[in-house]
Amino acid sequence: LNGLSDRFKKENSLVDLGLVKKHEEKDTCLYSATEVGCEILRLLNR
């Protein structure tokens, strides 16, 4: 949603905003939408 130059800024973190959860397993990071994130996606897709 942001330009590439802004994608690593802390204030743009979807994890910090509570929209996604980060799951770490061994050498892999997986992300999944939180309930709030899912609701925002539903609203955007109307």
PDB file with one MODEL, atoms N, CA, C and O in Angstrom:
MODEL        1
ATOM      1  N   LEU A   1       0.808  -1.197   0.000  1.00  0.00           N
ATOM      2  CA  LEU A   1       0.000   0.000   0.000  1.00  0.00           C
ATOM      3  C   LEU A   1       0.848   1.257   0.000  1.00  0.00           C
ATOM      4  O   LEU A   1       0.357   2.339  -0.320  1.00  0.00           O
ATOM      5  N   ASN A   2       2.099   1.125   0.351  1.00  0.00           N
ATOM      6  CA  ASN A   2       3.017   2.261   0.344  1.00  0.00           C
ATOM      7  C   ASN A   2       4.067   2.042  -0.727  1.00  0.00           C
ATOM      8  O   ASN A   2       4.285   0.920  -1.182  1.00  0.00           O
ATOM      9  N   GLY A   3       4.719   3.136  -1.126  1.00  0.00           N
ATOM     10  CA  GLY A   3       5.812   3.019  -2.082  1.00  0.00           C
ATOM     11  C   GLY A   3       6.953   2.213  -1.495  1.00  0.00           C
ATOM     12  O   GLY A   3       7.061   2.084  -0.276  1.00  0.00           O
ATOM     13  N   LEU A   4       7.798   1.674  -2.344  1.00  0.00           N
ATOM     14  CA  LEU A   4       8.911   0.847  -1.876  1.00  0.00           C
ATOM     15  C   LEU A   4       9.818   1.580  -0.908  1.00  0.00           C
ATOM     16  O   LEU A   4      10.393   0.958  -0.014  1.00  0.00           O
ATOM     17  N   SER A   5       9.961   2.890  -1.066  1.00  0.00           N
ATOM     18  CA  SER A   5      10.854   3.634  -0.179  1.00  0.00           C
ATOM     19  C   SER A   5      10.329   3.682   1.247  1.00  0.00           C
ATOM     20  O   SER A   5      11.108   3.905   2.174  1.00  0.00           O
ATOM     21  N   ASP A   6       9.026   3.479   1.451  1.00  0.00           N
ATOM     22  CA  ASP A   6       8.426   3.564   2.780  1.00  0.00           C
ATOM     23  C   ASP A   6       8.107   2.204   3.395  1.00  0.00           C
ATOM     24  O   ASP A   6       7.619   2.144   4.523  1.00  0.00           O
ATOM     25  N   ARG A   7       8.368   1.133   2.691  1.00  0.00           N
ATOM     26  CA  ARG A   7       7.836  -0.152   3.151  1.00  0.00           C
ATOM     27  C   ARG A   7       8.477  -0.688   4.420  1.00  0.00           C
ATOM     28  O   ARG A   7       7.900  -1.566   5.061  1.00  0.00           O
ATOM     29  N   PHE A   8       9.646  -0.196   4.806  1.00  0.00           N
ATOM     30  CA  PHE A   8      10.279  -0.699   6.018  1.00  0.00           C
ATOM     31  C   PHE A   8      10.174   0.266   7.194  1.00  0.00           C
ATOM     32  O   PHE A   8      10.783   0.027   8.237  1.00  0.00           O
ATOM     33  N   LYS A   9       9.422   1.339   7.051  1.00  0.00           N
ATOM     34  CA  LYS A   9       9.249   2.271   8.160  1.00  0.00           C
ATOM     35  C   LYS A   9       8.401   1.606   9.240  1.00  0.00           C
ATOM     36  O   LYS A   9       7.392   0.965   8.946  1.00  0.00           O
ATOM     37  N   LYS A  10       8.820   1.766  10.488  1.00  0.00           N
ATOM     38  CA  LYS A  10       8.128   1.137  11.617  1.00  0.00           C
ATOM     39  C   LYS A  10       6.653   1.544  11.674  1.00  0.00           C
ATOM     40  O   LYS A  10       5.797   0.707  11.957  1.00  0.00           O
ATOM     41  N   GLU A  11       6.348   2.805  11.411  1.00  0.00           N
ATOM     42  CA  GLU A  11       4.958   3.265  11.514  1.00  0.00           C
ATOM     43  C   GLU A  11       4.060   2.694  10.424  1.00  0.00           C
ATOM     44  O   GLU A  11       2.840   2.836  10.502  1.00  0.00           O
ATOM     45  N   ASN A  12       4.631   2.055   9.415  1.00  0.00           N
ATOM     46  CA  ASN A  12       3.853   1.421   8.349  1.00  0.00           C
ATOM     47  C   ASN A  12       3.677  -0.078   8.566  1.00  0.00           C
ATOM     48  O   ASN A  12       3.100  -0.755   7.716  1.00  0.00           O
ATOM     49  N   SER A  13       4.156  -0.603   9.672  1.00  0.00           N
ATOM     50  CA  SER A  13       4.127  -2.039   9.914  1.00  0.00           C
ATOM     51  C   SER A  13       2.699  -2.535  10.152  1.00  0.00           C
ATOM     52  O   SER A  13       2.026  -2.089  11.080  1.00  0.00           O
ATOM     53  N   LEU A  14       2.250  -3.452   9.314  1.00  0.00           N
ATOM     54  CA  LEU A  14       0.914  -4.024   9.495  1.00  0.00           C
ATOM     55  C   LEU A  14       0.824  -4.830  10.777  1.00  0.00           C
ATOM     56  O   LEU A  14      -0.251  -4.941  11.368  1.00  0.00           O
ATOM     57  N   VAL A  15       1.952  -5.399  11.218  1.00  0.00           N
ATOM     58  CA  VAL A  15       1.987  -6.122  12.493  1.00  0.00           C
ATOM     59  C   VAL A  15       1.769  -5.134  13.636  1.00  0.00           C
ATOM     60  O   VAL A  15       0.944  -5.378  14.517  1.00  0.00           O
ATOM     61  N   ASP A  16       2.507  -4.016  13.628  1.00  0.00           N
ATOM     62  CA  ASP A  16       2.364  -3.011  14.687  1.00  0.00           C
ATOM     63  C   ASP A  16       0.990  -2.355  14.678  1.00  0.00           C
ATOM     64  O   ASP A  16       0.496  -1.937  15.725  1.00  0.00           O
ATOM     65  N   LEU A  17       0.375  -2.262  13.512  1.00  0.00           N
ATOM     66  CA  LEU A  17      -0.972  -1.698  13.412  1.00  0.00           C
ATOM     67  C   LEU A  17      -2.042  -2.703  13.843  1.00  0.00           C
ATOM     68  O   LEU A  17      -3.212  -2.341  13.972  1.00  0.00           O
ATOM     69  N   GLY A  18      -1.652  -3.957  14.066  1.00  0.00           N
ATOM     70  CA  GLY A  18      -2.591  -4.980  14.509  1.00  0.00           C
ATOM     71  C   GLY A  18      -3.426  -5.582  13.394  1.00  0.00           C
ATOM     72  O   GLY A  18      -4.455  -6.205  13.656  1.00  0.00           O
ATOM     73  N   LEU A  19      -2.992  -5.401  12.151  1.00  0.00           N
ATOM     74  CA  LEU A  19      -3.757  -5.929  11.025  1.00  0.00           C
ATOM     75  C   LEU A  19      -3.333  -7.332  10.629  1.00  0.00           C
ATOM     76  O   LEU A  19      -4.113  -8.067  10.023  1.00  0.00           O
ATOM     77  N   VAL A  20      -2.113  -7.712  10.961  1.00  0.00           N
ATOM     78  CA  VAL A  20      -1.626  -9.068  10.701  1.00  0.00           C
ATOM     79  C   VAL A  20      -0.849  -9.580  11.902  1.00  0.00           C
ATOM     80  O   VAL A  20      -0.334  -8.803  12.705  1.00  0.00           O
ATOM     81  N   LYS A  21      -0.774 -10.907  12.011  1.00  0.00           N
ATOM     82  CA  LYS A  21       0.030 -11.581  13.041  1.00  0.00           C
ATOM     83  C   LYS A  21       1.222 -12.219  12.357  1.00  0.00           C
ATOM     84  O   LYS A  21       1.119 -12.702  11.230  1.00  0.00           O
ATOM     85  N   LYS A  22       2.345 -12.219  13.039  1.00  0.00           N
ATOM     86  CA  LYS A  22       3.554 -12.837  12.505  1.00  0.00           C
ATOM     87  C   LYS A  22       3.791 -14.142  13.253  1.00  0.00           C
ATOM     88  O   LYS A  22       3.817 -14.170  14.483  1.00  0.00           O
ATOM     89  N   HIS A  23       3.965 -15.218  12.498  1.00  0.00           N
ATOM     90  CA  HIS A  23       4.248 -16.532  13.062  1.00  0.00           C
ATOM     91  C   HIS A  23       5.631 -16.951  12.572  1.00  0.00           C
ATOM     92  O   HIS A  23       5.864 -17.029  11.365  1.00  0.00           O
ATOM     93  N   GLU A  24       6.547 -17.220  13.497  1.00  0.00           N
ATOM     94  CA  GLU A  24       7.898 -17.619  13.105  1.00  0.00           C
ATOM     95  C   GLU A  24       8.104 -19.097  13.398  1.00  0.00           C
ATOM     96  O   GLU A  24       7.846 -19.564  14.508  1.00  0.00           O
ATOM     97  N   GLU A  25       8.572 -19.826  12.394  1.00  0.00           N
ATOM     98  CA  GLU A  25       8.892 -21.243  12.530  1.00  0.00           C
ATOM     99  C   GLU A  25      10.219 -21.503  11.847  1.00  0.00           C
ATOM    100  O   GLU A  25      10.356 -21.286  10.643  1.00  0.00           O
ATOM    101  N   LYS A  26      11.186 -21.961  12.600  1.00  0.00           N
ATOM    102  CA  LYS A  26      12.523 -22.244  12.069  1.00  0.00           C
ATOM    103  C   LYS A  26      13.037 -21.048  11.284  1.00  0.00           C
ATOM    104  O   LYS A  26      13.236 -19.980  11.864  1.00  0.00           O
ATOM    105  N   ASP A  27      13.256 -21.194   9.987  1.00  0.00           N
ATOM    106  CA  ASP A  27      13.785 -20.114   9.155  1.00  0.00           C
ATOM    107  C   ASP A  27      12.704 -19.414   8.340  1.00  0.00           C
ATOM    108  O   ASP A  27      13.004 -18.748   7.349  1.00  0.00           O
ATOM    109  N   THR A  28      11.446 -19.564   8.754  1.00  0.00           N
ATOM    110  CA  THR A  28      10.335 -19.043   7.966  1.00  0.00           C
ATOM    111  C   THR A  28       9.451 -18.130   8.806  1.00  0.00           C
ATOM    112  O   THR A  28       9.179 -18.422   9.970  1.00  0.00           O
ATOM    113  N   CYS A  29       9.007 -17.033   8.220  1.00  0.00           N
ATOM    114  CA  CYS A  29       8.029 -16.146   8.846  1.00  0.00           C
ATOM    115  C   CYS A  29       6.745 -16.216   8.031  1.00  0.00           C
ATOM    116  O   CYS A  29       6.756 -16.021   6.816  1.00  0.00           O
ATOM    117  N   LEU A  30       5.651 -16.492   8.704  1.00  0.00           N
ATOM    118  CA  LEU A  30       4.342 -16.528   8.059  1.00  0.00           C
ATOM    119  C   LEU A  30       3.485 -15.418   8.656  1.00  0.00           C
ATOM    120  O   LEU A  30       3.589 -15.122   9.846  1.00  0.00           O
ATOM    121  N   TYR A  31       2.653 -14.815   7.846  1.00  0.00           N
ATOM    122  CA  TYR A  31       1.784 -13.739   8.301  1.00  0.00           C
ATOM    123  C   TYR A  31       0.342 -14.113   8.018  1.00  0.00           C
ATOM    124  O   TYR A  31       0.035 -14.691   6.975  1.00  0.00           O
ATOM    125  N   SER A  32      -0.545 -13.781   8.949  1.00  0.00           N
ATOM    126  CA  SER A  32      -1.971 -14.012   8.731  1.00  0.00           C
ATOM    127  C   SER A  32      -2.742 -12.801   9.230  1.00  0.00           C
ATOM    128  O   SER A  32      -2.314 -12.117  10.159  1.00  0.00           O
ATOM    129  N   ALA A  33      -3.872 -12.547   8.611  1.00  0.00           N
ATOM    130  CA  ALA A  33      -4.693 -11.398   8.989  1.00  0.00           C
ATOM    131  C   ALA A  33      -5.334 -11.631  10.349  1.00  0.00           C
ATOM    132  O   ALA A  33      -5.761 -12.743  10.661  1.00  0.00           O
ATOM    133  N   THR A  34      -5.397 -10.579  11.157  1.00  0.00           N
ATOM    134  CA  THR A  34      -6.113 -10.626  12.425  1.00  0.00           C
ATOM    135  C   THR A  34      -7.598 -10.408  12.132  1.00  0.00           C
ATOM    136  O   THR A  34      -7.975 -10.166  10.985  1.00  0.00           O
ATOM    137  N   GLU A  35      -8.435 -10.492  13.154  1.00  0.00           N
ATOM    138  CA  GLU A  35      -9.863 -10.234  12.952  1.00  0.00           C
ATOM    139  C   GLU A  35     -10.082  -8.816  12.435  1.00  0.00           C
ATOM    140  O   GLU A  35     -10.912  -8.591  11.554  1.00  0.00           O
ATOM    141  N   VAL A  36      -9.335  -7.864  12.986  1.00  0.00           N
ATOM    142  CA  VAL A  36      -9.446  -6.471  12.532  1.00  0.00           C
ATOM    143  C   VAL A  36      -8.998  -6.361  11.075  1.00  0.00           C
ATOM    144  O   VAL A  36      -9.649  -5.694  10.271  1.00  0.00           O
ATOM    145  N   GLY A  37      -7.895  -7.010  10.740  1.00  0.00           N
ATOM    146  CA  GLY A  37      -7.406  -7.005   9.366  1.00  0.00           C
ATOM    147  C   GLY A  37      -8.416  -7.605   8.402  1.00  0.00           C
ATOM    148  O   GLY A  37      -8.619  -7.081   7.307  1.00  0.00           O
ATOM    149  N   CYS A  38      -9.045  -8.695   8.801  1.00  0.00           N
ATOM    150  CA  CYS A  38     -10.076  -9.333   7.960  1.00  0.00           C
ATOM    151  C   CYS A  38     -11.266  -8.404   7.753  1.00  0.00           C
ATOM    152  O   CYS A  38     -11.804  -8.314   6.649  1.00  0.00           O
ATOM    153  N   GLU A  39     -11.673  -7.719   8.808  1.00  0.00           N
ATOM    154  CA  GLU A  39     -12.807  -6.800   8.690  1.00  0.00           C
ATOM    155  C   GLU A  39     -12.480  -5.647   7.742  1.00  0.00           C
ATOM    156  O   GLU A  39     -13.328  -5.247   6.944  1.00  0.00           O
ATOM    157  N   ILE A  40     -11.283  -5.119   7.819  1.00  0.00           N
ATOM    158  CA  ILE A  40     -10.876  -4.044   6.908  1.00  0.00           C
ATOM    159  C   ILE A  40     -10.876  -4.547   5.469  1.00  0.00           C
ATOM    160  O   ILE A  40     -11.329  -3.842   4.567  1.00  0.00           O
ATOM    161  N   LEU A  41     -10.373  -5.760   5.247  1.00  0.00           N
ATOM    162  CA  LEU A  41     -10.387  -6.327   3.893  1.00  0.00           C
ATOM    163  C   LEU A  41     -11.816  -6.495   3.380  1.00  0.00           C
ATOM    164  O   LEU A  41     -12.098  -6.229   2.212  1.00  0.00           O
ATOM    165  N   ARG A  42     -12.716  -6.938   4.262  1.00  0.00           N
ATOM    166  CA  ARG A  42     -14.127  -7.080   3.860  1.00  0.00           C
ATOM    167  C   ARG A  42     -14.708  -5.732   3.445  1.00  0.00           C
ATOM    168  O   ARG A  42     -15.410  -5.635   2.438  1.00  0.00           O
ATOM    169  N   LEU A  43     -14.410  -4.687   4.230  1.00  0.00           N
ATOM    170  CA  LEU A  43     -14.925  -3.350   3.916  1.00  0.00           C
ATOM    171  C   LEU A  43     -14.356  -2.818   2.604  1.00  0.00           C
ATOM    172  O   LEU A  43     -15.067  -2.178   1.830  1.00  0.00           O
ATOM    173  N   LEU A  44     -13.087  -3.081   2.359  1.00  0.00           N
ATOM    174  CA  LEU A  44     -12.450  -2.608   1.128  1.00  0.00           C
ATOM    175  C   LEU A  44     -12.974  -3.331  -0.109  1.00  0.00           C
ATOM    176  O   LEU A  44     -12.958  -2.774  -1.206  1.00  0.00           O
ATOM    177  N   ASN A  45     -13.435  -4.561   0.061  1.00  0.00           N
ATOM    178  CA  ASN A  45     -13.902  -5.359  -1.075  1.00  0.00           C
ATOM    179  C   ASN A  45     -15.390  -5.197  -1.360  1.00  0.00           C
ATOM    180  O   ASN A  45     -15.929  -5.892  -2.221  1.00  0.00           O
ATOM    181  N   ARG A  46     -16.048  -4.314  -0.668  1.00  0.00           N
ATOM    182  CA  ARG A  46     -17.488  -4.094  -0.911  1.00  0.00           C
ATOM    183  C   ARG A  46     -17.717  -3.414  -2.211  1.00  0.00           C
ATOM    184  O   ARG A  46     -18.863  -3.151  -2.577  1.00  0.00           O
TER     185      ARG A  46
ENDMDL
END
